[in-house]
Amino acid sequence: MDKWLWAARFFKTRALASRACELGRIEANELRAKAARDVRLGERLRIENESGKFEVEVLGLSHVRGPAAVAQTLYRETEASREARLRAAEERKAMQPFAPEPARRPSKRDRRLIVRFRGGD
């Protein structure tokens, strides 16, 4: 599963794909998928990554990461999934003018406070 997700260019590294599987962000036929699981043709996958939520049908198998044009032939995204992602992108774009822009770059102290606020070390 993690190799296919990486080869289909849903994640930049296999480690990120594997981590997404561990966190339950990948579902195959409405069941949580493990990183070591085999991908089968015709399977429906629900993938959640930083780009959004995808619902795809597997059309091809690959364990080698190739060009983006080749990667797009490995799956077909459902119309509902595509429309939902486009709608979410439009909403983010519409809300952008309402987000205040910082007056300056964060200082070292500001960065430490931001990291602490987000729950980091």
N, C-alpha and C positions, 0 to 999 in steps of 0.2 A: 504494500500500500504506500509506504513512504517513498519508495523508488518511483512509483507511477506518479504520485503527486509532484515530486521533484521534476520528473521528465516532462510532465504536462505543464510545468511552470506555474503551479499554484503557490509554490514556496521556493525561496532562493537557495535553500540548502536542504539536504536530507534530514539534518538535525532538527530544523524548524518543522518539517513535515512530521517527523516522529514525535516531536513535542506536542503538536496539534492533535495527534492521535491520542496521546496520553491524557490530554486535557478534555477529550470528548468532543472536539470540534469537527471531527470527521465521522459521518454516518454512512453506512453502506446498506441499502435496502431497509432504512429506518432502524438499524442496529448500530451501536457504537463499534467503530472499527479499530483494531489494533494495528500498529505499524507493520508487523510481520505478516498480516493477512494478505492473501492473494487477491488481486483484482481480476474480475471476470468480465467478458464482453457482455454488453447489454445491462450491466448493473447500474442502478441509480445511486449516485453519491451526493451527499449534502456536505459541502465544504465551507468552513468559516475561516477566513484569514483577514489580514489587514485591509484588503481591497473590498471586502464585503462578504455576503453570503451567496454561495453558488449552489444551484441544483443542476447536476449534469448527468448525462447518460454516457457510459464508457463505450466508445466506438473502436478503439484500438489499444494495443498494449505496447509498452516500451519501457525498457530499463536504462535507456541511454538518453541523456539530455541533449536535445538538438535545437535547431532554430525555432523561433516562436511560431513560424508558419507551420512547421511540422507538428509542433506541440498542440496547436489548435485542431488538428485533424484527429487527435486522440479522444476527443469528447464533443458532445453537443449540449449546449446550455439550454434549459427550458425557457420558453417565452416568459412565463411568470417570474422566473428568477431574474432574467434580463431586465424586465420592466421594473421590478422591485429595486434592483441596484441602481438603475437610472433615476428613479424617483428619489432614492436616498441621496444620490449625488446632487440632484437639483435642490433638495432641501438644505444640504450642507452649503451649497453655493449661495442660496438665498439668505442664509443666516450669517454669512461671512461679514457683511457690513455692520452687523450689530455687535460683533465681537471686538472689544477694545484692543487696539494695538499697543504694545508696550512702548514707552517713551524711549527706552534704551535697552541694551542687552543686559541680561542678568549678571550681577557681579558674582564672585566666588561664593560669598555669603548667601546671596539669593538662590544660587543653584543648590547649595546644601539644604536650604529650607524647602525648596521644591522637591528634592529627592526625599527628604524626611516626611513631607506631607503626603507624597505618593506611596509611602510605606517601604522605601528602600533603606539600605544601611547607611 
